[in-house]
């Protein structure tokens, strides 16, 4: 199976059969959704004017940015930058590479191309569906991934750690060779607590726990080319998406997909040198107040109990059973970091900060997990 680069719904062939100025059907959609109020007629008029008056790719990127802001569309899944989202939307609609040369921005568009852009924008605004789901494409760690509503849209700051091969935890990695020679590439700041002074051997065995689309596992495999990577998830549907991505990137020999509820189906023989996990960690209050865009994502991949730590407690307690003696756990908890500190006030987590934004990720090695296991056991029932 190959990566989808253009969905049938928005193919230029289908769009070419429609009138480029026919946006009156927006009103019909909005009549069925009273919450939109007068947005339908306003949006239809705006799209029609854009079709008639705008000329270049640059014009349409600017118009998309303005429209997203005007209609309070939340841009937070895959990117938080409206200009990046607008560029992606326009380039995708035109079947162009998102990273196309800037020289094409002043190219004039024909009617069918304008209609392709505006139809996709219309759907983005009315349905509040994230762009990555509309185009079945998202980037993570500079790699393309197929995504749909069976999996979360990749957006973890773990990408920055992977690019740097978890420098400086692991010795003799490629990123370490560039530190100090490329001043424009700031290394992630690792807090000066025990772990940052260690130099662990390069990982031979890696686990991506709660893999979802497989993006973290595949990115790990691309940076640690001599390592074998297991990618586990409880959700069969998510693993089907991950399988598409593994095949697309041609790394079936390196990435092994496993259906498992956390560690349940994994052999407990201290085998992994690195466990990376981005588990569900959204607390109940946040889940109850999510923007419409996030309601398209599978809630079981987000929600994790009252304080967002239901799975994190399990991971902390069991991880040492699956790590080598030189192993490292890297875990994302996002905004639930505060709750984690409250749960374990006497444990000094090694919180990481990022040059390109992000928070709520900690690292803990095998020795620390063993040392604090009694504390972790307090939150694990039935053990």
C-alpha positions as CSV (number, residue, x, y, z in Angstrom):
1,X,0.0,0.0,0.0
2,X,1.3,3.4,-0.9
3,X,0.9,6.7,0.9
4,X,-2.2,8.7,-0.1
5,X,-1.1,12.0,-1.4
6,X,-4.5,13.2,-2.7
7,X,-7.9,12.0,-1.6
8,X,-10.6,11.3,-4.2
9,X,-12.9,13.8,-2.4
10,X,-10.7,16.7,-3.4
11,X,-9.1,15.4,-6.6
12,X,-8.8,18.0,-9.3
13,X,-10.6,15.7,-11.7
14,X,-13.7,15.7,-9.5
15,X,-13.5,19.4,-8.9
16,X,-13.2,20.2,-12.6
17,X,-16.7,19.1,-13.1
18,X,-18.1,21.8,-10.9
19,X,-18.6,25.5,-11.5
20,X,-15.7,27.4,-10.0
21,X,-18.0,30.0,-8.4
22,X,-20.7,27.7,-7.1
23,X,-20.4,28.0,-3.3
24,X,-24.1,28.4,-2.6
25,X,-24.2,24.8,-1.2
26,X,-22.4,26.2,1.9
27,X,-25.8,27.6,2.9
28,X,-27.5,24.2,2.6
29,X,-24.9,22.7,4.9
30,X,-25.2,25.4,7.5
31,X,-29.0,25.4,7.5
32,X,-28.7,21.9,9.0
33,X,-26.3,23.2,11.7
34,X,-27.9,26.1,13.4
35,X,-24.8,26.9,15.5
36,X,-23.2,28.4,12.5
37,X,-25.8,31.2,12.4
38,X,-25.0,33.6,9.6
39,X,-21.6,32.1,8.9
40,X,-22.9,30.2,5.8
41,X,-24.0,33.1,3.7
42,X,-20.9,35.2,4.8
43,X,-18.6,32.3,4.0
44,X,-20.2,31.7,0.6
45,X,-19.9,35.3,-0.3
46,X,-16.3,35.4,0.8
47,X,-15.4,32.3,-1.2
48,X,-17.1,33.6,-4.3
49,X,-15.3,36.9,-4.1
50,X,-12.0,35.2,-3.6
51,X,-12.6,33.0,-6.7
52,X,-13.3,36.1,-8.8
53,X,-10.7,38.5,-7.5
54,X,-7.7,36.6,-6.3
55,X,-5.0,35.6,-8.8
56,X,-1.9,34.0,-7.4
57,X,-0.9,31.2,-5.1
58,X,0.4,33.9,-2.7
59,X,-3.0,35.6,-2.8
60,X,-4.8,32.4,-1.8
61,X,-2.3,31.5,1.0
62,X,-3.0,35.0,2.5
63,X,-6.8,34.5,2.1
64,X,-6.7,31.1,3.8
65,X,-4.9,32.6,6.8
66,X,-7.4,35.4,7.1
67,X,-10.3,33.0,6.7
68,X,-9.1,30.6,9.4
69,X,-8.7,33.5,11.8
70,X,-12.0,35.1,10.9
71,X,-13.9,32.0,11.6
72,X,-12.0,31.0,14.8
73,X,-10.7,27.8,13.4
74,X,-8.4,26.2,15.9
75,X,-5.0,25.4,14.4
76,X,-3.2,23.2,16.9
77,X,-2.9,19.7,15.4
78,X,0.2,19.2,13.4
79,X,1.0,22.9,13.5
80,X,0.1,25.9,15.5
81,X,1.0,28.3,12.8
82,X,-1.9,29.5,10.5
83,X,0.6,30.3,7.7
84,X,2.0,26.8,7.7
85,X,-1.5,25.4,7.7
86,X,-2.5,27.7,4.9
87,X,0.5,26.9,2.8
88,X,-0.1,23.1,3.3
89,X,-3.8,23.5,2.4
90,X,-3.1,25.5,-0.8
91,X,-0.2,23.3,-2.0
92,X,-2.1,20.1,-1.4
93,X,-5.1,21.4,-3.3
94,X,-2.8,22.2,-6.2
95,X,-1.0,18.8,-6.0
96,X,2.3,20.6,-5.3
97,X,4.9,19.8,-2.7
98,X,4.5,21.8,0.5
99,X,8.1,22.6,0.4
100,X,8.0,24.0,-3.2
101,X,10.3,26.8,-4.2
102,X,9.0,30.3,-3.2
103,X,9.4,31.4,-6.8
104,X,6.1,29.7,-7.6
105,X,4.0,31.8,-5.2
106,X,3.3,34.5,-7.8
107,X,2.0,32.0,-10.4
108,X,-1.5,32.7,-11.6
109,X,-4.2,30.1,-11.0
110,X,-6.9,28.9,-13.3
111,X,-10.5,28.5,-12.2
112,X,-10.3,24.8,-11.4
113,X,-7.3,25.4,-9.2
114,X,-9.0,28.2,-7.3
115,X,-12.0,26.0,-6.8
116,X,-9.9,23.1,-5.4
117,X,-8.4,25.4,-2.8
118,X,-11.6,27.1,-1.8
119,X,-13.6,23.8,-1.6
120,X,-11.0,22.4,0.8
121,X,-11.0,25.6,2.8
122,X,-14.8,25.5,3.0
123,X,-14.7,22.0,4.4
124,X,-12.0,22.9,6.9
125,X,-14.1,25.8,8.2
126,X,-17.6,24.2,8.3
127,X,-16.7,20.7,9.5
128,X,-13.9,21.9,11.9
129,X,-12.1,18.8,10.8
130,X,-8.3,19.1,11.1
131,X,-6.5,19.6,7.9
132,X,-4.4,16.4,8.3
133,X,-7.5,14.3,8.3
134,X,-8.9,16.1,5.3
135,X,-5.8,15.4,3.3
136,X,-4.7,12.1,5.1
137,X,-1.2,13.5,5.6
138,X,0.9,14.8,8.4
139,X,4.6,15.4,8.9
140,X,6.6,14.3,12.0
141,X,10.3,14.6,12.4
142,X,10.5,15.8,8.7
143,X,8.8,12.5,7.5
144,X,5.4,12.1,5.9
145,X,2.7,9.9,7.5
146,X,-0.7,8.7,6.5
147,X,-3.3,9.7,9.1
148,X,-7.0,9.4,9.5
149,X,-9.5,9.5,12.4
150,X,-8.3,6.2,13.8
151,X,-5.2,7.9,15.2
152,X,-4.0,11.1,16.7
153,X,-2.4,13.7,14.4
154,X,1.3,13.7,15.1
155,X,2.5,16.7,17.0
156,X,4.7,15.6,19.9
157,X,7.8,17.6,20.8
158,X,9.5,14.2,21.1
159,X,10.3,14.9,17.5
160,X,13.0,17.3,18.6
161,X,14.6,14.7,20.9
162,X,14.6,12.1,18.1
163,X,16.3,14.5,15.7
164,X,19.0,15.0,18.3
165,X,19.2,11.3,19.0
166,X,18.4,12.0,22.7
167,X,21.7,13.9,23.1
168,X,23.5,13.9,25.4
169,X,22.1,10.8,27.1
170,X,23.5,8.4,24.4
171,X,27.2,8.5,23.6
172,X,28.8,8.9,20.2
173,X,25.6,9.8,18.2
174,X,25.6,11.8,15.0
175,X,24.0,14.8,16.5
176,X,26.7,15.1,19.1
177,X,29.3,15.7,16.3
178,X,27.5,18.8,15.2
179,X,27.1,20.4,18.7
180,X,29.3,23.5,18.9
181,X,29.8,23.6,15.1
182,X,26.3,24.7,14.1
183,X,25.4,27.6,16.2
184,X,22.0,28.0,14.5
185,X,20.9,24.5,15.6
186,X,20.3,24.8,19.4
187,X,20.4,21.6,21.2
188,X,17.6,20.7,23.5
189,X,18.4,21.8,27.1
190,X,18.5,18.8,29.4
191,X,18.1,19.6,33.1
192,X,21.2,19.2,35.2
193,X,20.0,16.3,37.2
194,X,21.9,13.0,37.4
195,X,20.8,11.6,34.0
196,X,22.2,14.4,32.0
197,X,25.7,13.5,33.2
198,X,25.4,9.9,32.1
199,X,26.5,8.7,28.7
200,X,24.5,5.6,27.9
201,X,25.4,3.1,25.2
202,X,23.7,3.5,21.9
203,X,20.3,1.7,22.0
204,X,20.1,-1.6,20.2
205,X,16.5,-2.3,21.2
206,X,13.8,0.4,21.3
207,X,10.1,0.4,22.3
208,X,7.5,2.9,21.2
209,X,4.7,2.4,23.7
210,X,1.2,3.6,22.5
211,X,2.5,4.0,19.0
212,X,-0.7,5.2,17.3
213,X,0.2,6.1,13.7
214,X,3.6,4.7,14.2
215,X,5.3,8.1,13.6
216,X,7.5,8.0,16.7
217,X,8.6,4.4,16.0
218,X,9.4,5.1,12.4
219,X,11.2,8.3,13.2
220,X,13.3,6.5,15.8
221,X,14.2,3.8,13.2
222,X,15.3,6.5,10.8
223,X,17.7,8.0,13.4
224,X,18.9,4.8,15.0
225,X,19.4,2.8,11.9
226,X,21.1,-0.1,13.6
227,X,18.4,-0.5,16.3
228,X,15.3,-2.7,16.2
229,X,12.1,-1.0,17.2
230,X,9.0,-2.5,18.7
231,X,5.8,-0.4,18.4
232,X,2.9,-1.4,20.5
233,X,-0.7,-0.2,20.9
234,X,-3.9,-1.6,22.3
235,X,-6.0,-0.3,19.4
236,X,-6.2,-2.6,16.3
237,X,-7.4,0.2,14.2
238,X,-4.4,2.4,15.1
239,X,-2.1,-0.5,14.3
240,X,-3.6,-0.8,10.8
241,X,-2.7,2.9,10.2
242,X,0.8,2.2,11.6
243,X,1.2,-0.7,9.2
244,X,0.5,1.6,6.3
245,X,3.2,3.9,7.4
246,X,5.7,1.2,8.1
247,X,5.2,-0.2,4.6
248,X,5.3,3.2,3.0
249,X,8.7,3.9,4.6
250,X,10.0,0.5,3.7
251,X,11.2,-0.5,7.2
252,X,9.3,-3.7,7.9
253,X,12.6,-5.3,8.7
254,X,13.3,-2.8,11.5
255,X,9.9,-1.9,13.0
256,X,7.7,-4.6,14.6
257,X,4.1,-3.8,15.4
258,X,2.6,-5.4,18.5
259,X,-1.0,-5.4,19.7
260,X,-0.7,-5.0,23.5
261,X,-2.3,-3.2,26.4
262,X,0.8,-1.3,27.6
263,X,3.3,-4.0,28.5
264,X,0.9,-7.0,28.7
265,X,2.0,-8.8,25.5
266,X,5.7,-7.8,25.7
267,X,8.3,-10.2,27.1
268,X,9.6,-9.1,30.5
269,X,13.3,-9.8,30.2
270,X,14.9,-6.4,30.5
271,X,15.3,-6.1,26.8
272,X,14.8,-2.4,25.8
273,X,17.6,0.2,26.0
274,X,15.1,3.0,25.2
275,X,11.4,3.2,25.9
276,X,9.7,6.2,24.4
277,X,6.0,6.8,25.1
278,X,3.4,9.4,24.3
279,X,0.4,7.8,26.1
280,X,-3.1,9.3,26.6
281,X,-2.7,11.9,29.3
282,X,-5.5,14.5,29.0
283,X,-7.4,15.0,32.3
284,X,-11.2,15.0,32.6
285,X,-11.7,18.7,32.8
286,X,-9.7,19.4,29.7
287,X,-11.6,16.6,27.8
288,X,-14.9,18.2,28.7
289,X,-13.8,21.5,27.1
290,X,-12.0,20.4,24.0
291,X,-12.4,22.6,20.8
292,X,-14.5,21.0,18.0
293,X,-11.3,20.1,16.0
294,X,-10.1,17.8,18.7
295,X,-13.4,15.9,18.8
296,X,-12.5,14.3,15.5
297,X,-9.6,12.5,17.2
298,X,-10.2,9.2,19.0
299,X,-11.0,10.1,22.6
300,X,-9.4,6.9,24.0
301,X,-6.1,8.2,22.6
302,X,-6.5,11.4,24.6
303,X,-8.4,10.7,27.8
304,X,-6.6,9.2,30.9
305,X,-8.9,9.6,33.9
306,X,-9.5,12.5,36.3
307,X,-6.0,13.8,36.5
308,X,-4.7,12.4,33.1
309,X,-2.3,10.0,34.8
310,X,-4.1,6.6,34.7
311,X,-1.7,5.1,32.2
312,X,1.4,7.1,33.3
313,X,1.2,5.5,36.8
314,X,1.2,2.0,35.2
315,X,4.1,2.9,32.9
316,X,6.2,4.2,35.7
317,X,5.6,1.1,37.8
318,X,6.2,-1.5,35.1
319,X,8.9,0.2,32.9
320,X,11.8,-1.1,34.8
321,X,10.7,-4.7,34.1
322,X,11.2,-4.0,30.4
323,X,14.4,-1.9,30.4
324,X,18.0,-3.0,30.3
325,X,20.3,-2.0,33.2
326,X,21.4,1.0,31.0
327,X,17.9,1.7,29.8
328,X,16.2,5.0,29.6
329,X,12.4,5.9,29.7
330,X,11.2,9.1,28.0
331,X,7.6,9.8,28.7
332,X,5.3,12.7,27.6
333,X,2.6,13.9,30.0
334,X,1.9,17.4,28.6
335,X,-0.2,19.6,30.8
336,X,-0.6,16.8,33.3
337,X,3.0,17.4,34.5
338,X,1.7,19.4,37.4
339,X,-0.5,16.5,38.5
340,X,2.5,14.2,38.2
341,X,4.6,16.5,40.5
342,X,1.7,16.5,43.0
343,X,1.4,12.7,42.9
344,X,5.1,12.2,43.6
345,X,6.4,15.3,45.5
346,X,9.6,13.5,46.7
347,X,10.7,12.4,43.2
348,X,12.9,14.7,41.2
349,X,11.8,14.1,37.6
350,X,14.2,15.1,34.9
351,X,12.0,17.5,32.9
352,X,13.2,18.5,29.5
353,X,13.0,21.8,27.7
354,X,13.0,22.4,24.0
355,X,14.5,24.9,21.5
356,X,11.4,24.7,19.3
357,X,8.6,24.7,21.9
358,X,7.0,22.0,23.9
359,X,6.8,20.8,27.5
360,X,5.7,18.0,29.8
361,X,8.3,15.4,28.9
362,X,10.6,13.7,31.4
363,X,13.4,11.2,31.3
364,X,14.1,8.5,34.0
365,X,16.7,5.7,33.8
366,X,16.5,2.1,35.0
367,X,18.2,2.8,38.4
368,X,15.8,5.7,39.2
369,X,12.7,3.6,38.3
370,X,13.9,0.9,40.6
371,X,14.7,3.3,43.4
372,X,11.2,4.9,43.3
373,X,9.2,1.8,42.5
374,X,7.6,1.7,45.9
375,X,6.3,5.2,45.4
376,X,4.9,4.2,41.9
377,X,3.2,1.1,43.5
378,X,1.0,3.4,45.6
379,X,-1.0,4.3,42.4
380,X,-1.1,0.8,40.9
381,X,-4.1,-1.2,42.1
382,X,-4.1,-4.9,42.3
383,X,-0.3,-5.3,42.2
